[in-house]
Amino acid sequence: MRRACLVSAVESAVRSAVVRIGAPGDGYDGEDDGPRAQFWGSGFFIAPGWVLTSAHVVDKGRRAVWRGERVIGITTESGEKLTGELACALPRPSGDGHRSGPWAEPDLALVRIPEQTHASRTNALWLSDRSALNSPNVELYGYSSALGGGVAYVQGSGRASAGAGGPMMLEGAYVPAGCSGGPVLDRDRGSVIGVNKGRARDGSHLVRATPITGLRRFCEEGAREAAVWREVLRAHDRHHLERFLALDWSWPREQFIREQQRDPGGYASGFTAYDRAELFGRFAELPSPVSAGEVLEMVEESRRDVRRETFRLHIHAPRSWREGVGLLYDMHDGSATGGESSRDRERAAVVLYAARVCQALSAPGRTTVPRPRPVPAEERTDQQADPLAELEAWVRNAAVTLPNGIDRELVQGILASATAEPSARASHADVLVEIDPDLYGTHPWRIKLVKEDGQVSPVRQSETGVPRDELERDIRAALADALDKGDIGEHLAAVDFMLPRALFDEPVEMWQPKEAGPGEPFSPHTLPLGHRRTVALRDRHRWMQSERIPEWHQRWRVIKKGQMEAVPLCPGGGDGEDEGGHHTEHESELAAYARLRSAEPHAVPVHCARAGSGQGAVAMGVALGAGHPVALWRRCDEQHSDCGEFQQKAAELLSSARSAGAPASLRELVRDVRNQNAGPVSSKPATAWAGQLVLLYDPPQGPQLADEPLRAPPLRQ
């Protein structure tokens, strides 16, 4: 009886949230080709004033929809007719025209209904906060005009499976035409886990759906799309918190939450439906995380505190505080077979995580109030509560109920240290980009995170690779993902490129992790890597051949103390002339080895021309064979006349790093010189020598971090 009541509550809630989508008013779409069918497909409310559907559904409105005009008709279960506008959708058709053929993932659209924002007028469905599909039993809902007798509400059941990063496949579900854009619900939890796309085109009886996790793609698309999605998610969580606090159990959604609390199959213990509604509503009033790395670090620490397995950093990049919660119980799902103790640990991890959110947002310089939201006149008060204080109150109240005394003490300790400097409590990670030599015209690549403790975690890879001129474009999304995970607290992730020597002159420091969209404001995320971060090269050959020769260790032992002195990589500095202007013969490999091998242990080879080809490549190979872990050169042709100046300035740069007392400062100095040299060469005569400066920084102990966390370039007075 209890389960039947639960299902009834879910079905009632869903029916009041699912809507019909079509042309507004008189059935015209505003185009020159005349009237179109009134009915386009289905959608559903996920927050007051926000409907989620498929991009291919709203595409039936053609150009007017993509121009953002209010031409999307919304009809609710009660017959109320509303008009919405497309806020964002993925993918977009080329130009502003109609798209033909199958729609690529994620095939999602967010429709804004400006006049429909009051919470009391909306029943919005709960979006799953889990990062993976846990239950195969699903229900599908929507409207269809294929059954005869007009447009009718339909529902069906099925079993779901989902591949990593791919569409959700539904088996055994009957979905007539028109249900595209409708919700796919986890039957056990009553939460939305997907959006229906329609039947597969391969002739099978399977139904395709987009996992709800596909909404993360809006954050990866651009600043505007990310801002829209954050606004929607805040509205979603605020809505459910307001319903929870109102305790209006006459509403079907709240009836469902209430039944879920009483039903063991609804996971009443552990992190409950009450907990989710209140905690996520508190998160909604706070600013977003600085980076995915900040969230992942808190998740890992919280899992470690409750004695669980080490968290894997190659999980997706969480964009919100609520996604961190999903990661905590996804790894050890609180199913009925897990036992009561596992659910208690799940809740303890969530409370510890929420305490760390309080800790991070209490740090000096962190704002705690997001952009103001519209508040209906009848809901306004003279004094608005402090959202961070409300979250802290939730954490303290939740901690009291934790059965483990150690967990309770940990929570109190985290809250007590909320004023500590972030750099004193946060670990960090840097990014390693490995690119292989040319293999049949392509370069396979891998991107990894290197943690503070030396742990290396893969982020993404391509074993087929791409041609050299396509590398930047091919790794861009993966690199942005890795940087987002590596940026934690004040730490700005450094980037090491482990390259074959033939790519030593590839301008990787100028690669952009993100491209700026048309009309977008300035963003540091679109800057070339080497202008914001410390970027250095590593020699792939030495590492793949395991040639950790004694000379390499000996030289690094001295250089890591900060002692560095410039020596020419090639005789005459590399421009083919000695100091008197006389032509110099190319040095043999044996002579070069004798010279570079006998150089002082703290010597750093310096070259004023390319090191990936020509005589510079030969000499660089010899220097690496002589155990040199650090080298400087610039990416220019060998025929030039300022080699002497370059040698002098490079020596001064190394001397500056030596005075700082640590070789890590050399990476920062090279970055600063790049920034000083930005713009036309003629306008920067004092730093023109450093144009296209390249740094090899290759310790023999393996990918490692600097002695101190690297931070963003300081603001100059």
C-alpha positions as CSV (number, residue, x, y, z in Angstrom):
1,M,0.0,0.0,0.0
2,R,2.8,2.4,0.9
3,R,4.6,1.8,-2.4
4,A,1.3,2.3,-4.3
5,C,0.8,5.6,-2.6
6,L,4.4,6.6,-3.5
7,V,3.8,5.8,-7.2
8,S,0.6,7.6,-7.2
9,A,2.2,10.7,-5.7
10,V,5.0,10.6,-8.3
11,E,2.6,10.2,-11.2
12,S,0.4,13.0,-10.0
13,A,3.5,15.3,-9.6
14,V,4.8,14.4,-13.0
15,R,1.5,15.0,-14.8
16,S,1.2,18.5,-13.4
17,A,4.7,19.3,-14.5
18,V,4.8,17.9,-18.0
19,V,3.7,20.3,-20.8
20,R,2.9,20.4,-24.4
21,I,5.1,22.5,-26.7
22,G,4.1,24.0,-30.0
23,A,3.5,27.1,-31.9
24,P,1.8,29.8,-29.8
25,G,-1.7,31.2,-30.2
26,D,-3.1,30.8,-33.7
27,G,-0.7,28.0,-34.7
28,Y,1.6,30.1,-37.0
29,D,5.3,30.0,-36.4
30,G,6.0,33.5,-37.8
31,E,7.8,32.2,-41.0
32,D,7.0,32.9,-44.6
33,D,6.1,29.3,-45.4
34,G,2.7,29.6,-43.7
35,P,1.0,27.7,-40.9
36,R,2.7,24.7,-39.2
37,A,1.3,22.0,-36.9
38,Q,0.4,23.4,-33.5
39,F,2.0,20.5,-31.6
40,W,5.8,20.1,-31.6
41,G,6.6,17.8,-28.7
42,S,6.8,17.6,-24.9
43,G,8.7,19.3,-22.1
44,F,8.5,19.7,-18.3
45,F,9.0,22.3,-15.6
46,I,12.3,22.0,-13.7
47,A,11.9,25.4,-11.9
48,P,9.4,28.2,-11.9
49,G,9.5,29.8,-15.3
50,W,11.8,27.2,-16.8
51,V,11.0,24.3,-19.1
52,L,13.4,21.6,-20.2
53,T,13.0,19.9,-23.5
54,S,14.9,18.6,-26.5
55,A,16.6,21.0,-28.9
56,H,15.0,19.2,-31.9
57,V,11.6,19.9,-30.4
58,V,11.9,23.7,-30.3
59,D,13.7,23.6,-33.7
60,K,10.3,23.1,-35.3
61,G,9.8,26.8,-34.6
62,R,12.7,27.5,-37.0
63,R,14.6,30.8,-37.2
64,A,12.3,32.7,-34.9
65,V,13.1,30.3,-32.1
66,W,16.8,30.5,-32.6
67,R,16.7,34.3,-32.7
68,G,15.3,34.2,-29.1
69,E,11.8,35.5,-29.9
70,R,8.9,34.6,-27.7
71,V,7.4,32.1,-30.1
72,I,7.3,28.9,-28.1
73,G,3.9,27.9,-26.9
74,I,3.6,26.1,-23.6
75,T,0.3,24.3,-22.5
76,T,0.0,22.9,-19.0
77,E,-2.1,20.1,-17.8
78,S,-4.8,22.5,-16.6
79,G,-4.9,24.0,-20.1
80,E,-3.1,27.3,-19.2
81,K,-1.3,28.7,-22.2
82,L,2.0,30.4,-21.8
83,T,4.6,31.7,-24.2
84,G,8.3,31.1,-23.8
85,E,11.6,32.0,-25.5
86,L,14.7,29.9,-26.1
87,A,17.4,30.7,-23.4
88,C,20.0,28.3,-24.8
89,A,20.1,24.9,-26.6
90,L,22.8,22.4,-27.7
91,P,23.7,21.8,-30.4
92,R,22.8,24.9,-32.3
93,P,22.1,24.7,-36.1
94,S,24.6,26.4,-38.3
95,G,23.7,30.0,-38.8
96,D,20.1,30.6,-37.6
97,G,18.4,28.2,-39.9
98,H,16.6,24.9,-39.6
99,R,18.7,21.7,-38.9
100,S,18.0,18.5,-40.8
101,G,19.0,15.0,-40.0
102,P,19.8,13.3,-36.7
103,W,20.6,15.6,-33.7
104,A,23.9,15.2,-32.0
105,E,24.2,15.0,-28.2
106,P,23.1,16.5,-25.9
107,D,20.0,17.6,-27.8
108,L,18.7,19.8,-24.9
109,A,17.0,23.1,-24.7
110,L,16.1,25.5,-21.8
111,V,13.0,27.5,-22.4
112,R,12.4,30.7,-20.3
113,I,8.8,31.7,-19.5
114,P,9.1,35.3,-18.2
115,E,5.6,35.7,-16.8
116,Q,5.6,32.3,-15.0
117,T,8.0,32.7,-12.1
118,H,6.0,32.5,-8.9
119,A,6.7,29.3,-7.1
120,S,3.1,28.8,-6.0
121,R,2.0,28.4,-9.6
122,T,4.5,25.7,-10.5
123,N,5.1,22.0,-9.8
124,A,8.6,21.4,-10.9
125,L,10.2,17.9,-11.1
126,W,13.3,17.0,-9.1
127,L,16.5,16.7,-11.2
128,S,18.7,13.8,-10.0
129,D,21.9,14.9,-8.3
130,R,23.6,11.6,-9.0
131,S,26.4,11.6,-11.5
132,A,25.6,8.1,-12.9
133,L,22.6,5.9,-13.6
134,N,21.9,3.8,-10.6
135,S,18.5,2.3,-11.2
136,P,17.5,0.6,-14.5
137,N,13.8,0.9,-13.8
138,V,12.4,4.0,-15.5
139,E,9.1,5.7,-16.4
140,L,8.6,7.9,-19.4
141,Y,6.0,10.7,-19.7
142,G,4.9,13.1,-22.4
143,Y,2.2,14.0,-24.9
144,S,1.5,12.5,-28.3
145,S,-0.8,13.2,-31.3
146,A,-0.2,9.8,-32.8
147,L,-2.9,7.9,-30.9
148,G,-5.9,9.6,-32.6
149,G,-8.3,12.0,-31.1
150,G,-5.9,14.9,-30.7
151,V,-3.0,15.4,-28.3
152,A,-3.1,13.1,-25.3
153,Y,-1.0,12.5,-22.2
154,V,0.9,9.2,-22.2
155,Q,3.3,7.3,-20.0
156,G,5.3,4.1,-20.2
157,S,7.8,1.9,-18.4
158,G,11.1,0.5,-19.4
159,R,14.6,-0.5,-18.4
160,A,17.5,1.8,-18.9
161,S,21.2,1.4,-19.6
162,A,23.8,4.1,-20.3
163,G,27.2,4.1,-21.7
164,A,30.0,6.4,-20.4
165,G,29.3,9.8,-21.9
166,G,26.8,8.4,-24.4
167,P,23.0,8.4,-24.8
168,M,20.7,6.5,-22.4
169,M,19.1,3.5,-24.1
170,L,15.6,2.4,-23.0
171,E,14.4,-1.1,-23.6
172,G,10.8,-2.3,-23.5
173,A,9.3,1.2,-23.5
174,Y,6.5,2.3,-25.8
175,V,7.0,5.9,-26.9
176,P,4.7,7.2,-29.6
177,A,5.6,10.3,-31.6
178,G,5.5,13.6,-29.7
179,C,7.0,12.3,-26.4
180,S,10.4,13.7,-27.4
181,G,11.4,16.2,-24.7
182,G,9.5,14.5,-21.9
183,P,11.1,13.3,-18.7
184,V,12.6,9.9,-17.9
185,L,12.2,9.2,-14.2
186,D,14.1,6.8,-11.9
187,R,11.1,4.7,-10.8
188,D,12.7,4.0,-7.4
189,R,13.6,7.6,-6.5
190,G,11.1,9.7,-8.5
191,S,13.9,11.9,-9.9
192,V,14.5,12.9,-13.5
193,I,17.5,11.0,-14.9
194,G,16.9,11.7,-18.6
195,V,15.1,13.5,-21.4
196,N,13.4,11.4,-24.1
197,K,14.8,11.7,-27.6
198,G,12.5,9.2,-29.4
199,R,13.1,5.8,-31.0
200,A,16.6,4.8,-32.2
201,R,17.1,5.1,-36.0
202,D,18.9,1.8,-36.3
203,G,15.6,-0.1,-36.7
204,S,15.7,-1.6,-33.2
205,H,12.9,-1.2,-30.6
206,L,15.1,0.8,-28.3
207,V,14.3,4.3,-27.2
208,R,17.0,6.9,-26.9
209,A,17.2,9.5,-24.1
210,T,19.7,12.1,-23.1
211,P,21.0,11.5,-19.5
212,I,20.3,14.5,-17.3
213,T,24.0,14.8,-16.8
214,G,24.1,16.2,-20.3
215,L,23.1,19.5,-18.8
216,R,26.7,20.0,-17.8
217,R,27.5,20.6,-21.4
218,F,26.0,24.1,-21.1
219,C,28.9,24.9,-18.7
220,E,31.4,23.8,-21.2
221,E,29.9,25.7,-24.1
222,G,30.5,29.3,-23.1
223,A,30.1,31.9,-20.4
224,R,26.5,32.8,-21.5
225,E,25.3,29.2,-21.5
226,A,27.0,28.5,-18.2
227,A,25.3,31.5,-16.6
228,V,21.9,30.4,-17.8
229,W,22.3,26.9,-16.5
230,R,23.5,28.2,-13.1
231,E,20.5,30.4,-12.9
232,V,18.2,27.5,-13.7
233,L,19.8,25.2,-11.2
234,R,19.5,27.8,-8.4
235,A,15.9,28.3,-9.3
236,H,15.3,24.6,-9.2
237,D,16.9,24.1,-5.7
238,R,15.3,27.2,-4.3
239,H,11.9,26.0,-5.5
240,H,12.2,22.7,-3.7
241,L,13.5,24.3,-0.5
242,E,10.6,26.7,-0.4
243,R,8.2,23.8,-0.8
244,F,10.0,21.8,1.9
245,L,9.9,24.8,4.3
246,A,6.2,25.5,3.6
247,L,5.4,21.9,4.6
248,D,2.5,22.0,2.2
249,W,1.8,18.2,2.2
250,S,-1.2,18.7,-0.1
251,W,1.2,19.1,-3.0
252,P,1.9,15.8,-4.8
253,R,5.7,16.4,-4.8
254,E,5.8,16.9,-1.0
255,Q,3.6,13.8,-0.6
256,F,6.2,11.9,-2.5
257,I,9.0,13.2,-0.3
258,R,7.0,12.3,2.8
259,E,6.4,8.8,1.5
260,Q,10.0,8.4,0.5
261,Q,11.1,9.2,4.1
262,R,8.9,6.4,5.4
263,D,9.6,3.8,2.8
264,P,12.8,1.7,3.3
265,G,12.9,1.2,-0.5
266,G,13.1,5.0,-0.8
267,Y,16.4,5.2,1.1
268,A,14.9,6.9,4.2
269,S,18.1,6.6,6.2
270,G,21.4,8.1,5.3
271,F,21.2,11.3,3.2
272,T,17.4,11.7,3.0
273,A,15.1,13.5,0.7
274,Y,14.6,16.1,3.5
275,D,18.3,16.6,3.6
276,R,18.6,17.0,-0.2
277,A,15.8,19.6,-0.4
278,E,17.2,21.7,2.5
279,L,21.0,21.4,1.7
280,F,20.7,22.1,-2.0
281,G,18.4,25.0,-1.3
282,R,21.1,26.4,1.0
283,F,23.7,25.9,-1.7
284,A,21.5,27.7,-4.2
285,E,21.9,31.0,-2.2
286,L,25.7,30.8,-2.3
287,P,28.2,31.7,-5.1
288,S,29.4,28.9,-7.4
289,P,32.7,27.1,-6.8
290,V,35.8,28.8,-8.1
291,S,36.7,25.6,-10.0
292,A,35.9,21.9,-10.3
293,G,39.1,21.2,-8.5
294,E,37.9,23.0,-5.4
295,V,34.8,20.7,-5.3
296,L,36.9,17.6,-6.0
297,E,39.3,18.4,-3.3
298,M,36.5,18.7,-0.7
299,V,34.9,15.5,-1.9
300,E,38.2,13.6,-1.6
301,E,38.9,14.9,1.8
302,S,35.4,14.0,3.0
303,R,35.6,10.5,1.7
304,R,38.9,10.0,3.3
305,D,37.5,11.2,6.6
306,V,34.9,8.5,6.6
307,R,37.5,5.9,5.7
308,R,36.5,5.2,2.1
309,E,38.6,4.4,-0.9
310,T,40.6,7.1,-2.6
311,F,38.6,9.3,-4.9
312,R,39.4,9.1,-8.6
313,L,40.2,12.5,-10.1
314,H,39.2,11.5,-13.6
315,I,35.5,11.8,-12.7
316,H,33.7,14.5,-14.5
317,A,34.3,18.1,-13.5
318,P,31.6,19.2,-11.0
319,R,30.3,22.7,-11.7
320,S,28.2,23.2,-8.6
321,W,28.2,22.4,-4.9
322,R,25.3,20.0,-5.3
323,E,27.3,17.9,-7.8
324,G,29.9,17.2,-5.2
325,V,27.2,15.6,-3.0
326,G,26.3,13.4,-5.9
327,L,29.9,12.2,-6.2
328,L,30.0,11.3,-2.5
329,Y,27.2,8.8,-2.6
330,D,27.6,7.6,-6.2
331,M,30.8,5.8,-5.3
332,H,29.0,3.8,-2.6
333,D,25.4,3.9,-3.4
334,G,23.0,3.7,-0.4
335,S,20.9,0.9,-1.8
336,A,19.0,-1.6,0.3
337,T,21.9,-4.1,0.2
338,G,24.5,-1.6,1.5
339,G,23.4,-1.9,5.1
340,E,22.5,0.8,7.6
341,S,26.1,1.6,8.4
342,S,27.0,2.4,4.8
343,R,24.1,4.9,4.6
344,D,25.3,6.5,7.9
345,R,28.7,6.9,6.4
346,E,27.2,8.4,3.3
347,R,25.4,11.0,5.3
348,A,28.6,11.7,7.4
349,A,30.5,12.3,4.2
350,V,27.9,14.8,3.0
351,V,27.9,16.7,6.2
352,L,31.7,16.9,6.2
353,Y,31.6,18.1,2.7
354,A,29.0,20.8,3.5
355,A,31.2,21.9,6.4
356,R,34.1,22.3,4.0
357,V,31.9,24.5,1.7
358,C,31.3,26.7,4.8
359,Q,35.1,26.7,5.4
360,A,36.0,27.7,1.9
361,L,33.4,30.5,1.6
362,S,34.5,31.9,5.0
363,A,38.0,32.5,3.7
364,P,39.1,36.2,3.3
365,G,38.2,37.6,0.0
366,R,35.4,35.1,-0.8
367,T,32.0,36.7,-1.3
368,T,29.0,34.8,0.1
369,V,26.1,36.3,-1.7
370,P,25.3,35.5,-5.3
371,R,23.5,37.8,-7.7
372,P,20.1,38.8,-6.2
373,R,17.1,36.9,-7.4
374,P,13.6,38.3,-8.0
375,V,11.5,38.0,-4.9
376,P,7.7,38.4,-5.1
377,A,6.4,41.3,-3.1
378,E,4.4,39.1,-0.7
379,E,7.6,37.2,0.2
380,R,9.9,40.2,0.8
381,T,11.1,40.9,4.3
382,D,13.0,43.8,5.8
383,Q,16.0,41.6,6.7
384,Q,17.3,38.9,4.5
385,A,19.1,36.0,6.2
386,D,22.8,35.4,5.7
387,P,22.9,32.3,3.4
388,L,26.3,31.2,4.7
389,A,25.1,31.3,8.3
390,E,22.0,29.3,7.3
391,L,24.2,26.6,5.7
392,E,26.4,26.5,8.8
393,A,23.3,26.1,10.9
394,W,22.3,23.1,8.8
395,V,25.7,21.6,9.1
396,R,25.7,22.0,12.9
397,N,22.2,20.5,13.3
398,A,23.1,17.6,11.0
399,A,26.3,16.9,12.8
400,V,24.5,16.4,16.1
401,T,22.6,13.4,14.6
402,L,25.8,11.6,13.2
403,P,26.2,8.3,15.1
404,N,30.0,8.4,15.0
405,G,31.6,10.7,17.6
406,I,34.7,11.1,15.5
407,D,32.7,12.4,12.6
408,R,31.0,14.9,14.8
409,E,34.3,16.2,16.1
410,L,35.7,16.5,12.5
411,V,32.7,18.6,11.5
412,Q,33.2,20.9,14.5
413,G,36.9,21.2,13.8
414,I,36.4,22.1,10.1
415,L,33.9,24.8,11.1
416,A,36.2,26.2,13.7
417,S,39.0,26.5,11.2
418,A,36.9,28.4,8.7
419,T,39.1,31.5,8.9
420,A,42.3,29.7,8.0
421,E,44.1,30.7,4.9
422,P,43.0,28.4,2.0
423,S,46.6,27.7,0.9
424,A,47.3,26.3,4.4
425,R,44.6,23.6,4.1
426,A,44.1,22.8,0.5
427,S,46.2,20.4,-1.5
428,H,46.6,21.0,-5.2
429,A,47.3,19.4,-8.6
430,D,49.1,20.3,-11.8
431,V,48.5,19.3,-15.4
432,L,50.7,17.0,-17.5
433,V,50.1,16.8,-21.2
434,E,51.9,13.9,-22.9
435,I,52.2,14.0,-26.7
436,D,53.7,11.0,-28.6
437,P,56.0,11.2,-31.6
438,D,54.4,11.2,-35.1
439,L,52.8,7.8,-35.7
440,Y,51.6,7.5,-39.4
441,G,51.0,11.2,-39.6
442,T,49.3,11.7,-36.2
443,H,50.3,12.3,-32.6
444,P,48.5,10.3,-29.8
445,W,48.1,12.3,-26.6
446,R,47.1,12.0,-23.0
447,I,46.3,14.5,-20.3
448,K,46.8,13.8,-16.6
449,L,46.6,15.4,-13.2
450,V,49.6,15.2,-10.9
451,K,48.6,15.5,-7.3
452,E,50.6,17.1,-4.6
453,D,51.5,13.7,-3.2
454,G,52.6,12.4,-6.6
455,Q,49.4,10.5,-7.5
456,V,48.8,10.7,-11.2
457,S,45.2,10.4,-12.5
458,P,44.2,10.3,-16.2
459,V,41.8,12.9,-17.4
460,R,41.4,12.2,-21.1
461,Q,43.4,10.7,-24.0
462,S,43.4,10.0,-27.7
463,E,45.4,7.0,-28.8
464,T,44.6,7.6,-32.5
465,G,45.8,11.2,-32.3
466,V,45.7,14.0,-34.8
467,P,48.1,15.7,-37.1
468,R,50.4,18.3,-35.5
469,D,48.5,21.3,-36.8
470,E,45.3,20.0,-35.1
471,L,46.7,19.2,-31.7
472,E,45.6,22.4,-30.0
473,R,42.0,22.1,-31.2
474,D,41.9,18.4,-30.4
475,I,43.0,18.6,-26.8
476,R,41.4,22.0,-25.9
477,A,38.3,20.6,-24.1
478,A,40.3,18.0,-22.2
479,L,42.9,20.6,-21.2
480,A,40.2,23.0,-19.9
481,D,38.7,20.2,-18.0
482,A,42.1,19.3,-16.4
483,L,42.9,22.9,-15.5
484,D,39.5,23.3,-13.9
485,K,40.2,20.3,-11.7
486,G,43.7,21.4,-10.9
487,D,42.8,25.0,-9.8
488,I,42.1,24.7,-6.1
489,G,42.0,27.5,-3.7
490,E,44.8,30.0,-4.4
491,H,46.7,27.4,-6.5
492,L,46.8,28.0,-10.2
493,A,47.6,24.7,-11.9
494,A,51.0,24.7,-13.8
495,V,51.2,22.9,-17.1
496,D,54.0,20.6,-18.2
497,F,54.2,19.4,-21.8
498,M,56.1,16.1,-22.2
499,L,57.0,16.3,-25.8
500,P,59.1,14.4,-28.4
501,R,62.1,16.6,-29.3
502,A,60.7,17.2,-32.8
503,L,57.9,19.2,-31.1
504,F,60.2,21.3,-28.9
505,D,59.4,24.4,-31.0
506,E,55.6,23.9,-31.0
507,P,54.2,27.1,-29.4
508,V,52.3,25.3,-26.7
509,E,52.6,28.3,-24.3
510,M,50.3,30.1,-26.8
511,W,47.6,27.5,-26.9
512,Q,44.2,28.6,-25.5
513,P,42.3,26.2,-23.3
514,K,39.1,28.0,-24.3
515,E,38.1,30.2,-27.2
516,A,36.4,33.5,-26.6
517,G,32.9,33.7,-28.2
518,P,31.8,36.6,-30.2
519,G,31.0,39.6,-28.0
520,E,32.0,37.8,-24.8
521,P,33.7,39.9,-22.1
522,F,37.4,39.4,-21.2
523,S,38.0,36.1,-19.4
524,P,41.3,34.8,-18.0
525,H,40.2,31.3,-19.1
526,T,40.7,32.3,-22.8
527,L,44.3,33.7,-22.3
528,P,47.1,31.8,-23.9
529,L,48.4,29.2,-21.4
530,G,51.9,30.8,-20.9
531,H,50.5,34.3,-20.2
532,R,48.5,33.1,-17.1
533,R,50.1,29.9,-16.0
534,T,53.6,28.6,-15.7
535,V,54.3,26.4,-18.7
536,A,57.4,24.2,-19.3
537,L,58.5,21.4,-21.5
538,R,59.7,17.9,-20.5
539,D,61.7,15.5,-22.6
540,R,59.6,12.5,-23.6
541,H,62.6,10.6,-24.9
542,R,64.4,10.5,-21.6
543,W,61.4,9.3,-19.8
544,M,60.2,6.7,-22.2
545,Q,63.8,5.3,-22.5
546,S,64.2,5.4,-18.7
547,E,67.5,7.1,-19.1
548,R,67.8,8.5,-15.6
549,I,71.5,8.8,-15.8
550,P,73.6,9.8,-12.8
551,E,74.5,13.2,-14.4
552,W,70.9,14.1,-14.5
553,H,70.4,13.5,-10.8
554,Q,73.7,15.3,-10.0
555,R,72.8,18.4,-11.9
556,W,69.3,18.6,-10.5
557,R,70.5,18.2,-6.9
558,V,72.4,21.5,-7.4
559,I,69.9,23.3,-9.5
560,K,67.0,22.6,-7.2
561,K,68.8,24.7,-4.6
562,G,68.4,27.7,-6.8
563,Q,71.9,27.8,-8.3
564,M,71.7,28.5,-12.1
565,E,74.2,30.0,-14.5
566,A,73.8,30.4,-18.3
567,V,76.1,28.6,-20.7
568,P,75.7,28.6,-24.6
569,L,74.1,25.6,-26.0
570,C,76.0,26.1,-29.2
571,P,79.4,27.8,-29.9
572,G,78.9,31.5,-30.7
573,G,75.5,31.4,-29.1
574,G,73.8,29.7,-32.0
575,D,73.7,32.4,-34.7
576,G,76.8,31.0,-36.6
577,E,79.1,33.8,-35.5
578,D,81.5,34.2,-32.6
579,E,81.8,37.4,-30.5
580,G,84.1,39.0,-33.1
581,G,81.6,38.4,-35.8
582,H,83.5,35.6,-37.5
583,H,81.8,32.6,-38.9
584,T,81.9,29.4,-36.7
585,E,81.8,25.8,-37.9
586,H,79.2,23.5,-36.6
587,E,80.4,21.6,-33.5
588,S,80.6,17.8,-33.7
589,E,78.4,15.9,-31.2
590,L,81.5,14.5,-29.4
591,A,82.9,18.0,-29.0
592,A,79.5,19.4,-27.8
593,Y,79.2,16.6,-25.3
594,A,82.7,17.3,-24.0
595,R,81.9,20.9,-23.6
596,L,78.5,20.5,-22.0
597,R,79.5,17.6,-19.8
598,S,82.3,19.6,-18.3
599,A,80.1,22.6,-17.6
600,E,79.4,23.5,-14.0
601,P,76.7,21.4,-12.2
602,H,74.5,24.5,-12.0
603,A,74.9,25.4,-15.7
604,V,71.8,26.0,-17.8
605,P,72.2,25.7,-21.6
606,V,70.8,28.8,-23.3
607,H,70.1,29.1,-27.1
608,C,68.9,32.1,-29.1
609,A,67.3,30.0,-31.9
610,R,65.1,26.9,-32.4
611,A,65.9,23.8,-30.5
612,G,63.6,21.4,-32.2
613,S,65.3,21.4,-35.6
614,G,68.6,22.2,-37.2
615,Q,71.9,22.5,-35.3
616,G,70.0,23.5,-32.2
617,A,68.2,20.2,-32.1
618,V,71.5,18.3,-32.4
619,A,73.0,20.3,-29.5
620,M,69.9,20.0,-27.4
621,G,70.0,16.2,-27.7
622,V,73.6,16.3,-26.5
623,A,72.8,18.6,-23.6
624,L,70.0,16.3,-22.5
625,G,72.4,13.4,-22.8
626,A,74.8,15.2,-20.6
627,G,72.1,15.4,-17.9
628,H,71.0,19.0,-18.1
629,P,67.5,19.3,-16.5
630,V,66.8,23.0,-17.3
631,A,67.3,24.9,-20.6
632,L,66.2,28.1,-22.2
633,W,65.8,29.0,-25.9
634,R,63.6,31.1,-28.1
635,R,61.6,29.9,-31.1
636,C,63.2,31.9,-34.0
637,D,65.3,31.2,-37.1
638,E,69.1,30.9,-36.7
639,Q,69.8,33.9,-38.9
640,H,69.6,37.0,-36.6
641,S,71.9,39.6,-35.1
642,D,70.9,39.9,-31.4
643,C,72.2,36.6,-30.1
644,G,74.7,38.3,-27.7
645,E,71.9,40.4,-26.2
646,F,69.7,37.3,-25.8
647,Q,72.6,35.4,-24.0
648,Q,73.1,38.4,-21.6
649,K,69.4,38.8,-20.8
650,A,68.9,35.1,-20.3
651,A,71.8,35.1,-17.9
652,E,70.2,37.9,-16.0
653,L,66.9,36.0,-15.9
654,L,68.7,33.0,-14.4
655,S,70.4,35.2,-11.9
656,S,67.1,36.6,-10.8
657,A,65.8,33.1,-10.2
658,R,68.9,32.2,-8.3
659,S,68.4,35.2,-6.0
660,A,64.9,34.0,-5.3
661,G,66.4,30.8,-3.9
662,A,64.3,28.2,-5.8
663,P,64.2,27.0,-9.4
664,A,60.4,27.1,-9.3
665,S,60.7,30.9,-9.4
666,L,62.2,30.5,-12.9
667,R,58.9,29.3,-14.3
668,E,57.2,32.3,-12.9
669,L,59.8,34.7,-14.2
670,V,59.5,33.3,-17.7
671,R,55.7,33.8,-17.5
672,D,56.2,37.4,-16.3
673,V,58.6,38.1,-19.2
674,R,56.1,36.8,-21.7
675,N,53.5,39.1,-20.3
676,Q,55.9,42.1,-20.4
677,N,56.6,41.2,-24.0
678,A,52.9,41.0,-25.1
679,G,52.0,43.3,-28.0
680,P,54.1,44.6,-30.9
681,V,57.8,44.0,-30.6
682,S,58.5,47.7,-31.5
683,S,56.6,48.8,-28.5
684,K,58.5,46.6,-26.1
685,P,62.2,47.1,-26.9
686,A,63.4,46.2,-23.4
687,T,61.9,42.7,-23.5
688,A,61.9,42.0,-27.3
689,W,64.8,39.6,-26.7
690,A,62.3,37.3,-24.9
691,G,59.9,36.9,-27.8
692,Q,58.7,33.2,-28.1
693,L,60.8,32.2,-25.0
694,V,60.8,28.4,-24.3
695,L,61.6,26.8,-21.0
696,L,62.6,23.1,-20.5
697,Y,62.1,22.2,-16.8
698,D,62.7,18.5,-16.5
699,P,63.6,17.1,-13.0
700,P,64.6,13.4,-12.9
701,Q,62.2,12.5,-10.1
702,G,59.2,12.5,-12.3
703,P,56.3,15.0,-12.7
704,Q,56.3,17.0,-9.5
705,L,55.0,20.3,-8.1
706,A,56.9,23.3,-7.0
707,D,58.0,23.5,-3.4
708,E,55.4,26.2,-2.8
709,P,51.9,26.4,-4.5
710,L,52.0,28.5,-7.6
711,R,49.6,31.3,-7.5
712,A,48.1,33.6,-10.1
713,P,50.3,36.5,-11.2
714,P,50.2,39.2,-8.5
715,L,48.6,42.5,-9.4
716,R,51.2,45.1,-10.0
717,Q,50.9,48.4,-8.2
